Amino acid sequence: MHRPPQGRNDAQIDKARRKANGEVRSEFTESINKGHMTVSEAEAAHHHEVWRRVASDIGADYSYTED
């Protein structure tokens, strides 16, 4: 994640992270229960999806590349 133009605000980041984590957990749990996603897939994608949302919420750039 690249710093947003207005600078870094740790309280804002933490609030956005907690919100995104709860949303992603709920959405992924529902997807798992419906058979649309496995637990392994959810575990692999969870942090990426949380930080993608955090970046969007705070106006930062985020990119992810697999090794």
URMOSUL-V221164 format. One line per field, one symbol per residue. phi: phi as a letter, one per 20 degrees, with the letter a starting at -180 (. if undefined). Layout:
phi=???
//
This chain:
phi=.dgfgenecgffffffffffffffgffffffffenebegfffffegfgfffffggffdndeccccef
//
